[in-house]
């Protein structure tokens, strides 16, 4: 049986991610380094081309490293897709769909542009406790947190022990 909830979550998240990046870099014109628009005292839209992965790790500043990063993240996304297809728990299916949709959105950016478009900048004055991120990054984080919380805090109900009449 197909994990419909997970597939819908992945497609919806992928679409929301790509639409948000298009809106930021297209109609809003926040499309070059230094371009920003302050929305509130703690949130700005700021263009940041991310050539690495989270926390600036695995910087892909050459074509070879860019494509290696695309391949590595595609393998991880494929693993998440297989897991989602096998998963029977609806909440886990949705969480995996969020991770998959986010990963695919960032992979498409890296293929198209050579970097991932990040734009969400949460800050307190000049203090920026978070890296600039995007919808895909947020969904991946939420999906992983849901999976971790469910794995750590929920337990499957024990199966009743049925004694064999031949024992």
KOLTI-738462 format. One record per residue: x, y, z of N, C-alpha, C, O, CB in turn; residue number from 1; residue in one letter. Coordinates in Angstrom, 2 decimals. Glycine has a CB too. Layout:
BEGIN
X/Y/Z/X/Y/Z/X/Y/Z/X/Y/Z/X/Y/Z/NUM/A
...
//
This chain:
BEGIN
0.83/-1.17/0.00/0.00/0.00/0.00/0.89/1.25/0.00/1.81/1.36/0.81/-0.95/-0.01/1.21/1/X
0.61/2.18/-0.88/1.41/3.40/-1.00/1.21/4.32/0.21/0.10/4.44/0.72/1.04/4.14/-2.29/2/X
2.29/4.97/0.66/2.18/5.93/1.76/1.68/7.28/1.23/2.45/8.22/1.09/3.55/6.11/2.47/3/X
0.39/7.35/0.95/-0.19/8.52/0.30/0.10/9.80/1.08/0.44/10.83/0.50/-1.70/8.34/0.13/4/X
-0.05/9.74/2.40/0.20/10.94/3.21/1.64/11.44/3.03/1.87/12.64/2.90/-0.08/10.65/4.71/5/X
2.57/10.53/3.03/3.98/10.91/2.86/4.26/11.47/1.48/4.99/12.45/1.35/4.87/9.71/3.11/6/X
3.68/10.86/0.47/3.87/11.33/-0.91/3.27/12.72/-1.07/3.89/13.60/-1.67/3.24/10.35/-1.92/7/X
2.06/12.92/-0.54/1.42/14.24/-0.61/2.26/15.28/0.14/2.44/16.39/-0.35/-0.02/14.19/-0.02/8/X
2.77/14.91/1.32/3.61/15.84/2.09/4.87/16.20/1.30/5.26/17.37/1.27/4.00/15.22/3.45/9/X
5.50/15.22/0.67/6.72/15.47/-0.11/6.44/16.40/-1.29/7.19/17.34/-1.53/7.32/14.16/-0.61/10/X
5.37/16.13/-2.01/5.02/16.96/-3.19/4.66/18.38/-2.75/5.11/19.35/-3.35/3.85/16.32/-3.99/11/X
3.84/18.49/-1.71/3.41/19.81/-1.23/4.61/20.61/-0.72/4.72/21.81/-0.99/2.36/19.67/-0.12/12/X
5.50/19.95/0.01/6.66/20.65/0.54/7.59/21.08/-0.58/8.09/22.21/-0.58/7.41/19.76/1.54/13/X
7.83/20.20/-1.54/8.68/20.53/-2.68/8.12/21.75/-3.42/8.86/22.68/-3.76/8.80/19.33/-3.65/14/X
6.81/21.75/-3.65/6.17/22.87/-4.35/6.27/24.16/-3.53/6.60/25.21/-4.08/4.69/22.55/-4.64/15/X
6.00/24.09/-2.23/6.09/25.28/-1.37/7.51/25.82/-1.33/7.72/27.03/-1.35/5.61/24.95/0.06/16/X
8.49/24.93/-1.27/9.89/25.34/-1.24/10.27/26.06/-2.53/10.84/27.15/-2.49/10.80/24.13/-1.03/17/X
9.95/25.46/-3.66/10.33/26.06/-4.94/9.56/27.36/-5.19/10.11/28.31/-5.73/10.07/25.07/-6.08/18/X
8.29/27.40/-4.80/7.50/28.62/-4.96/8.06/29.75/-4.10/8.15/30.89/-4.56/6.03/28.35/-4.59/19/X
8.44/29.44/-2.87/8.99/30.48/-1.99/10.32/31.01/-2.54/10.56/32.21/-2.50/9.19/29.93/-0.57/20/X
11.16/30.13/-3.03/12.45/30.56/-3.59/12.24/31.40/-4.85/12.95/32.38/-5.08/13.34/29.35/-3.91/21/X
11.27/31.02/-5.65/10.95/31.80/-6.85/10.45/33.20/-6.46/10.87/34.20/-7.04/9.88/31.08/-7.72/22/X
9.55/33.26/-5.47/9.00/34.55/-5.04/10.09/35.46/-4.48/10.10/36.66/-4.76/7.91/34.34/-4.00/23/X
10.99/34.89/-3.71/12.07/35.69/-3.12/13.00/36.23/-4.21/13.31/37.42/-4.24/12.87/34.85/-2.10/24/X
13.44/35.34/-5.09/14.45/35.75/-6.09/13.83/36.39/-7.32/14.52/37.10/-8.06/15.27/34.55/-6.51/25/X
12.54/36.17/-7.56/11.87/36.75/-8.72/11.18/38.04/-8.39/11.80/39.10/-8.40/10.87/35.77/-9.29/26/X
9.88/37.97/-8.08/9.10/39.19/-7.84/9.67/40.11/-6.74/9.59/41.33/-6.88/7.70/38.80/-7.47/27/X
10.23/39.55/-5.67/10.76/40.39/-4.61/12.16/40.90/-4.92/12.63/41.83/-4.26/10.77/39.62/-3.30/28/X
12.82/40.32/-5.90/14.12/40.81/-6.34/15.26/40.62/-5.35/16.28/41.31/-5.44/14.01/42.24/-6.65/29/X
15.11/39.71/-4.42/16.18/39.43/-3.45/17.00/38.28/-4.05/16.84/37.12/-3.68/15.60/39.06/-2.00/30/X
17.87/38.64/-4.99/18.51/37.62/-5.82/20.01/37.76/-5.96/20.61/37.14/-6.85/17.90/37.65/-7.17/31/X
20.64/38.55/-5.10/22.10/38.67/-5.17/22.64/38.88/-3.75/21.93/39.34/-2.86/22.53/39.85/-6.10/32/X
23.89/38.53/-3.58/24.52/38.63/-2.27/24.40/40.06/-1.75/24.72/41.02/-2.45/26.00/38.21/-2.35/33/X
23.94/40.20/-0.54/23.73/41.51/0.05/22.29/42.00/-0.05/21.89/42.91/0.68/24.63/42.50/-0.59/34/X
21.51/41.40/-0.95/20.11/41.80/-1.09/19.32/41.31/0.12/19.43/40.15/0.50/19.50/41.24/-2.41/35/X
18.53/42.20/0.71/17.76/41.84/1.90/16.57/42.77/2.04/16.57/43.89/1.52/18.63/41.89/3.17/36/X
15.57/42.29/2.74/14.40/43.10/3.07/14.01/42.77/4.51/13.66/41.64/4.82/13.20/42.84/2.07/37/X
14.08/43.76/5.37/13.72/43.59/6.78/12.19/43.51/6.86/11.50/44.41/6.38/14.28/44.77/7.67/38/X
11.67/42.46/7.46/10.23/42.28/7.59/9.77/42.72/8.98/8.81/43.48/9.11/9.84/40.79/7.34/39/X
10.46/42.26/10.00/10.19/42.66/11.39/11.53/42.90/12.06/12.58/42.78/11.43/9.34/41.58/12.16/40/X
11.50/43.23/13.33/12.74/43.43/14.07/13.52/42.15/14.29/14.68/42.19/14.70/12.45/44.05/15.38/41/X
12.90/40.99/14.02/13.58/39.72/14.24/13.58/38.81/13.01/14.07/37.68/13.09/12.93/39.00/15.38/42/X
13.04/39.27/11.89/12.99/38.43/10.69/13.25/39.27/9.45/12.65/40.33/9.26/11.62/37.71/10.58/43/X
14.14/38.78/8.61/14.44/39.44/7.34/14.50/38.39/6.24/14.76/37.22/6.48/15.77/40.23/7.42/44/X
14.24/38.85/5.04/14.48/38.03/3.85/15.85/38.45/3.34/16.06/39.62/3.01/13.34/38.21/2.74/45/X
16.78/37.52/3.28/18.16/37.83/2.93/18.68/36.75/2.00/18.64/35.57/2.34/19.05/37.95/4.20/46/X
19.17/37.12/0.82/19.69/36.16/-0.15/21.05/35.65/0.31/21.99/36.42/0.50/19.80/36.80/-1.55/47/X
21.13/34.33/0.47/22.40/33.68/0.82/22.54/32.44/-0.06/21.78/31.48/0.09/22.46/33.31/2.35/48/X
23.51/32.44/-0.98/23.76/31.24/-1.79/24.57/30.24/-0.96/25.73/30.49/-0.64/24.50/31.60/-3.11/49/X
23.97/29.13/-0.62/24.61/28.13/0.25/25.26/27.05/-0.62/24.57/26.24/-1.23/23.57/27.49/1.22/50/X
26.58/27.05/-0.67/27.29/26.06/-1.49/27.62/24.79/-0.70/28.12/23.82/-1.27/28.57/26.66/-2.05/51/X
27.34/24.80/0.59/27.63/23.63/1.42/26.35/23.00/1.93/25.28/23.14/1.34/28.52/24.01/2.58/52/X
26.49/22.31/3.03/25.32/21.77/3.71/25.20/22.49/5.05/25.87/23.50/5.26/25.43/20.20/3.91/53/X
24.38/22.01/5.93/24.14/22.68/7.21/25.43/23.06/7.91/26.42/22.33/7.89/23.31/21.80/8.11/54/X
25.38/24.22/8.54/26.49/24.75/9.32/27.75/25.00/8.50/28.85/25.06/9.04/26.80/23.81/10.45/55/X
27.58/25.13/7.19/28.72/25.41/6.32/29.63/24.20/6.11/30.74/24.35/5.60/29.51/26.53/6.89/56/X
29.17/23.03/6.49/29.97/21.83/6.31/29.95/21.39/4.85/29.03/21.74/4.11/29.47/20.70/7.22/57/X
30.95/20.65/4.45/31.05/20.08/3.09/30.83/21.14/2.01/29.98/20.98/1.14/30.03/18.96/2.92/58/X
31.58/22.19/2.08/31.46/23.26/1.09/31.78/22.72/-0.30/32.83/22.11/-0.51/32.39/24.43/1.43/59/X
30.87/22.95/-1.24/31.03/22.47/-2.62/31.38/23.66/-3.50/30.52/24.19/-4.20/29.74/21.75/-3.13/60/X
32.64/24.07/-3.46/33.04/25.25/-4.20/33.69/24.96/-5.55/34.20/25.87/-6.20/33.99/26.05/-3.37/61/X
33.66/23.70/-5.97/34.11/23.33/-7.32/33.02/22.49/-7.97/32.13/21.98/-7.29/35.47/22.56/-7.28/62/X
33.09/22.35/-9.28/32.09/21.53/-9.98/32.10/20.09/-9.49/31.04/19.48/-9.30/32.33/21.56/-11.48/63/X
33.29/19.54/-9.28/33.38/18.15/-8.82/32.73/17.98/-7.45/31.97/17.03/-7.24/34.87/17.70/-8.76/64/X
33.01/18.90/-6.52/32.42/18.77/-5.19/30.93/19.06/-5.21/30.17/18.49/-4.44/33.13/19.70/-4.21/65/X
30.51/19.96/-6.10/29.07/20.24/-6.25/28.33/18.98/-6.65/27.32/18.63/-6.04/28.84/21.36/-7.29/66/X
28.81/18.30/-7.69/28.13/17.11/-8.18/28.26/15.94/-7.20/27.37/15.10/-7.12/28.68/16.71/-9.53/67/X
29.36/15.90/-6.46/29.50/14.87/-5.42/28.46/15.10/-4.33/27.88/14.15/-3.81/30.93/14.89/-4.82/68/X
28.24/16.36/-3.98/27.23/16.70/-2.97/25.83/16.39/-3.49/24.98/15.91/-2.73/27.33/18.18/-2.58/69/X
25.57/16.67/-4.77/24.29/16.30/-5.37/24.09/14.79/-5.28/23.02/14.33/-4.89/24.21/16.78/-6.86/70/X
25.12/14.02/-5.65/25.02/12.56/-5.62/24.80/12.05/-4.20/23.96/11.18/-3.97/26.29/11.93/-6.20/71/X
25.55/12.60/-3.24/25.41/12.16/-1.86/24.01/12.45/-1.32/23.40/11.59/-0.69/26.47/12.83/-0.97/72/X
23.51/13.65/-1.58/22.18/13.98/-1.06/21.09/13.22/-1.81/20.04/12.93/-1.25/21.93/15.49/-1.17/73/X
21.33/12.90/-3.07/20.36/12.09/-3.82/20.30/10.67/-3.27/19.22/10.08/-3.20/20.73/12.06/-5.32/74/X
21.43/10.12/-2.87/21.44/8.78/-2.27/20.68/8.80/-0.95/19.91/7.89/-0.65/22.91/8.29/-2.05/75/X
20.91/9.84/-0.15/20.20/9.97/1.12/18.69/10.12/0.86/17.88/9.49/1.54/20.73/11.19/1.93/76/X
18.33/10.94/-0.12/16.90/11.13/-0.45/16.29/9.81/-0.91/15.15/9.50/-0.56/16.73/12.20/-1.55/77/X
17.03/9.04/-1.69/16.52/7.73/-2.13/16.30/6.81/-0.93/15.31/6.08/-0.88/17.50/7.07/-3.14/78/X
17.21/6.84/0.02/17.04/6.04/1.24/15.81/6.46/2.02/15.08/5.61/2.54/18.28/6.16/2.12/79/X
15.58/7.77/2.12/14.39/8.28/2.81/13.13/7.83/2.06/12.14/7.45/2.69/14.43/9.83/2.92/80/X
13.17/7.87/0.73/12.01/7.44/-0.07/11.70/5.96/0.15/10.54/5.58/0.28/12.26/7.71/-1.57/81/X
12.73/5.13/0.19/12.53/3.70/0.43/11.95/3.49/1.82/11.01/2.71/2.00/13.87/2.91/0.28/82/X
12.50/4.18/2.80/11.99/4.08/4.17/10.53/4.49/4.21/9.70/3.81/4.83/12.83/4.97/5.14/83/X
10.20/5.61/3.55/8.83/6.09/3.54/7.89/5.06/2.89/6.77/4.85/3.37/8.73/7.44/2.81/84/X
8.33/4.44/1.83/7.49/3.44/1.14/7.22/2.23/2.01/6.18/1.59/1.88/8.16/3.00/-0.17/85/X
8.14/1.91/2.90/7.99/0.74/3.78/7.30/1.08/5.10/6.77/0.19/5.78/9.35/0.14/4.07/86/X
7.31/2.36/5.45/6.76/2.79/6.74/5.24/2.64/6.78/4.56/2.99/5.81/7.15/4.25/7.03/87/X
4.71/2.12/7.88/3.27/1.93/8.02/2.63/2.99/8.91/1.41/3.18/8.86/2.97/0.56/8.58/88/X
3.41/3.66/9.73/2.86/4.66/10.63/2.62/5.97/9.87/3.56/6.52/9.30/3.81/4.89/11.84/89/X
1.37/6.47/9.86/1.06/7.68/9.10/1.87/8.92/9.52/2.28/9.70/8.67/-0.41/7.99/9.23/90/X
2.11/9.09/10.83/2.88/10.25/11.28/4.32/10.17/10.78/4.89/11.18/10.36/2.87/10.34/12.83/91/X
4.89/8.99/10.81/6.25/8.82/10.30/6.29/9.01/8.78/7.26/9.55/8.25/6.80/7.44/10.67/92/X
5.25/8.57/8.09/5.19/8.77/6.64/5.22/10.26/6.30/5.94/10.68/5.39/3.92/8.12/6.06/93/X
4.44/11.06/7.04/4.41/12.51/6.79/5.76/13.12/7.12/6.27/13.94/6.35/3.29/13.18/7.63/94/X
6.35/12.73/8.25/7.67/13.26/8.63/8.70/12.92/7.55/9.50/13.77/7.17/8.11/12.70/10.00/95/X
8.68/11.70/7.07/9.61/11.30/6.00/9.31/12.05/4.71/10.22/12.38/3.96/9.53/9.78/5.76/96/X
8.03/12.32/4.44/7.66/13.12/3.28/8.22/14.53/3.36/8.66/15.08/2.35/6.16/13.18/3.13/97/X
8.21/15.12/4.56/8.79/16.45/4.74/10.29/16.43/4.45/10.82/17.32/3.78/8.53/16.97/6.16/98/X
10.97/15.42/4.97/12.41/15.29/4.74/12.69/15.09/3.25/13.58/15.72/2.68/13.00/14.11/5.56/99/X
11.92/14.21/2.63/12.13/13.93/1.20/11.85/15.15/0.33/12.65/15.49/-0.54/11.24/12.76/0.76/100/X
10.73/15.81/0.55/10.39/17.00/-0.24/11.43/18.10/-0.07/11.80/18.75/-1.05/9.02/17.53/0.16/101/X
11.90/18.30/1.16/12.93/19.30/1.40/14.24/18.94/0.72/14.89/19.80/0.12/13.16/19.46/2.89/102/X
14.62/17.69/0.82/15.87/17.25/0.18/15.80/17.44/-1.33/16.75/17.90/-1.95/16.17/15.77/0.52/103/X
14.67/17.08/-1.92/14.52/17.23/-3.37/14.55/18.69/-3.80/15.11/19.03/-4.84/13.22/16.58/-3.85/104/X
13.94/19.57/-3.00/13.98/21.00/-3.31/15.39/21.55/-3.30/15.77/22.32/-4.18/13.12/21.76/-2.33/105/X
16.17/21.16/-2.29/17.55/21.63/-2.22/18.43/21.00/-3.30/19.33/21.65/-3.82/18.13/21.33/-0.85/106/X
18.17/19.74/-3.63/18.92/19.09/-4.72/18.66/19.82/-6.04/19.59/20.08/-6.80/18.52/17.59/-4.85/107/X
17.39/20.15/-6.30/17.07/20.86/-7.55/17.80/22.21/-7.62/18.32/22.57/-8.67/15.54/21.08/-7.68/108/X
17.84/22.93/-6.51/18.59/24.20/-6.48/20.05/23.97/-6.84/20.61/24.68/-7.67/18.49/24.85/-5.09/109/X
20.65/22.99/-6.21/22.07/22.73/-6.42/22.34/22.35/-7.88/23.37/22.73/-8.45/22.57/21.62/-5.48/110/X
21.43/21.60/-8.49/21.58/21.23/-9.91/21.42/22.48/-10.78/22.23/22.72/-11.68/20.54/20.15/-10.32/111/X
20.39/23.27/-10.53/20.09/24.44/-11.37/21.08/25.58/-11.20/21.51/26.18/-12.18/18.71/24.94/-11.08/112/X
21.43/25.88/-9.95/22.21/27.09/-9.67/23.64/26.84/-9.21/24.48/27.73/-9.27/21.51/27.90/-8.65/113/X
23.91/25.64/-8.75/25.22/25.35/-8.16/25.26/25.64/-6.67/26.30/25.47/-6.04/26.28/26.15/-8.86/114/X
24.15/26.08/-6.11/24.02/26.39/-4.68/22.55/26.28/-4.30/21.68/26.21/-5.16/24.58/27.81/-4.35/115/X
22.30/26.26/-3.01/20.94/26.25/-2.49/20.57/27.67/-2.10/21.36/28.37/-1.45/20.80/25.27/-1.26/116/X
19.39/28.11/-2.51/18.91/29.45/-2.18/18.37/29.44/-0.75/17.36/28.81/-0.46/17.80/29.92/-3.19/117/X
19.07/30.15/0.14/18.60/30.35/1.51/18.17/31.80/1.65/18.75/32.69/1.03/19.71/29.99/2.55/118/X
17.14/32.05/2.47/16.62/33.42/2.54/15.98/33.80/3.87/15.81/35.00/4.12/15.62/33.60/1.48/119/X
15.63/32.87/4.72/14.95/33.19/5.97/15.98/33.48/7.05/16.77/32.61/7.42/14.01/32.02/6.41/120/X
15.97/34.70/7.55/16.97/35.16/8.51/16.28/35.57/9.81/15.74/36.67/9.91/17.79/36.33/7.93/121/X
16.31/34.68/10.81/15.78/34.99/12.14/16.90/35.59/12.97/18.01/35.04/13.01/15.19/33.70/12.83/122/X
16.64/36.70/13.61/17.69/37.36/14.38/17.08/38.21/15.50/15.89/38.52/15.50/18.56/38.23/13.46/123/X
17.94/38.58/16.43/17.56/39.48/17.51/18.55/40.64/17.41/19.70/40.53/17.85/17.60/38.76/18.95/124/X
18.10/41.75/16.85/19.01/42.86/16.59/20.07/42.42/15.59/19.76/41.92/14.51/19.67/43.37/17.91/125/X
21.33/42.59/15.98/22.42/42.15/15.12/22.87/40.72/15.44/23.71/40.16/14.74/23.60/43.08/15.27/126/X
22.30/40.14/16.49/22.67/38.78/16.88/21.86/37.79/16.05/20.63/37.84/16.04/22.44/38.54/18.40/127/X
22.55/36.90/15.36/21.91/35.91/14.50/22.21/34.51/15.03/23.19/33.88/14.64/22.40/36.07/13.03/128/X
21.34/34.02/15.93/21.60/32.69/16.52/21.34/31.55/15.54/21.74/30.41/15.80/20.74/32.51/17.75/129/X
20.67/31.83/14.44/20.37/30.79/13.45/21.05/31.15/12.14/21.28/32.32/11.83/18.83/30.64/13.25/130/X
21.38/30.12/11.38/21.86/30.35/10.03/20.68/30.75/9.16/19.53/30.44/9.49/22.58/29.10/9.46/131/X
20.94/31.42/8.07/19.89/31.72/7.11/19.47/30.39/6.47/20.32/29.58/6.11/20.37/32.76/6.01/132/X
18.16/30.18/6.34/17.65/28.89/5.88/16.53/29.11/4.88/16.24/30.24/4.50/17.17/28.03/7.05/133/X
15.89/28.02/4.46/14.77/28.10/3.52/13.66/27.14/3.98/13.80/26.48/5.00/15.24/27.75/2.07/134/X
12.60/27.09/3.22/11.45/26.23/3.57/11.88/24.76/3.62/11.46/24.03/4.52/10.30/26.42/2.55/135/X
12.69/24.33/2.68/13.15/22.94/2.65/13.93/22.60/3.92/13.71/21.56/4.52/14.01/22.69/1.40/136/X
14.85/23.49/4.32/15.64/23.25/5.52/14.74/23.13/6.75/14.94/22.24/7.58/16.66/24.39/5.72/137/X
13.76/24.02/6.85/12.84/23.98/7.99/12.06/22.66/8.01/11.88/22.06/9.07/11.87/25.18/7.94/138/X
11.59/22.22/6.84/10.82/20.98/6.77/11.68/19.76/7.11/11.22/18.84/7.79/10.21/20.81/5.38/139/X
12.91/19.76/6.63/13.82/18.65/6.96/14.02/18.60/8.47/13.98/17.52/9.07/15.19/18.81/6.23/140/X
14.24/19.75/9.08/14.44/19.82/10.53/13.21/19.33/11.28/13.33/18.52/12.20/14.79/21.25/10.96/141/X
12.03/19.79/10.89/10.79/19.37/11.55/10.58/17.87/11.36/10.24/17.17/12.31/9.59/20.15/10.99/142/X
10.77/17.37/10.14/10.60/15.94/9.87/11.52/15.09/10.72/11.08/14.09/11.29/10.84/15.65/8.41/143/X
12.79/15.46/10.81/13.75/14.69/11.61/13.38/14.76/13.09/13.46/13.76/13.80/15.19/15.22/11.38/144/X
12.98/15.94/13.56/12.58/16.06/14.97/11.37/15.19/15.29/11.33/14.55/16.34/12.28/17.52/15.30/145/X
10.39/15.17/14.40/9.21/14.31/14.61/9.64/12.85/14.69/9.19/12.12/15.57/8.17/14.50/13.47/146/X
10.50/12.42/13.78/10.97/11.03/13.79/11.72/10.72/15.09/11.53/9.65/15.68/11.89/10.77/12.58/147/X
12.58/11.65/15.53/13.33/11.42/16.76/12.42/11.37/17.98/12.55/10.47/18.81/14.38/12.52/16.95/148/X
11.50/12.31/18.08/10.59/12.34/19.22/9.75/11.07/19.25/9.57/10.45/20.30/9.68/13.59/19.17/149/X
9.23/10.69/18.10/8.42/9.47/18.05/9.25/8.24/18.40/8.77/7.34/19.10/7.79/9.30/16.65/150/X
10.48/8.18/17.94/11.34/7.03/18.23/11.69/6.97/19.72/11.78/5.88/20.29/12.61/7.09/17.39/151/X
11.89/8.13/20.33/12.31/8.16/21.73/11.15/8.10/22.73/11.31/7.57/23.83/13.10/9.39/21.98/152/X
9.99/8.65/22.35/8.91/8.77/23.33/7.72/7.85/23.11/6.89/7.71/24.01/8.43/10.16/23.32/153/X
7.62/7.22/21.98/6.48/6.33/21.77/6.96/4.89/21.71/8.04/4.58/21.20/5.72/6.70/20.46/154/X
6.16/4.07/22.24/6.47/2.64/22.25/5.29/1.91/21.61/4.13/2.27/21.83/6.74/2.10/23.71/155/X
5.62/0.91/20.83/4.55/0.06/20.29/3.94/-0.71/21.45/4.63/-1.12/22.38/5.08/-0.90/19.18/156/X
2.64/-0.90/21.37/1.97/-1.68/22.41/2.46/-3.12/22.32/2.56/-3.69/21.23/0.41/-1.60/22.26/157/X
2.78/-3.70/23.47/3.25/-5.09/23.43/2.15/-6.02/22.95/0.97/-5.86/23.29/3.75/-5.54/24.82/158/X
2.55/-6.97/22.17/1.61/-7.98/21.68/1.25/-8.92/22.84/2.11/-9.35/23.60/2.23/-8.78/20.47/159/X
-0.05/-9.24/22.95/-0.43/-10.16/24.03/0.20/-11.54/23.82/0.33/-12.02/22.69/-1.97/-10.30/24.12/160/X
0.58/-12.13/24.91/1.19/-13.47/24.83/0.05/-14.48/24.78/-0.81/-14.53/25.67/2.15/-13.75/26.05/161/X
0.07/-15.26/23.74/-0.94/-16.28/23.56/-0.27/-17.62/23.82/0.67/-18.01/23.14/-1.58/-16.23/22.13/162/X
-0.78/-18.30/24.83/-0.18/-19.59/25.15/-0.71/-20.64/24.22/-1.89/-20.68/23.88/-0.45/-19.98/26.60/163/X
0.19/-21.50/23.82/-0.16/-22.58/22.92/-0.89/-23.66/23.70/-0.49/-24.01/24.81/1.10/-23.15/22.21/164/X
-1.96/-24.19/23.12/-2.68/-25.26/23.84/-1.86/-26.54/23.94/-2.20/-27.44/24.70/-4.02/-25.57/23.15/165/X
-0.78/-26.61/23.18/0.06/-27.82/23.17/1.24/-27.71/24.13/2.08/-28.60/24.16/0.58/-28.09/21.76/166/X
1.31/-26.65/24.91/2.46/-26.47/25.80/2.35/-27.25/27.06/3.25/-27.19/27.90/2.64/-25.04/26.14/167/X
//
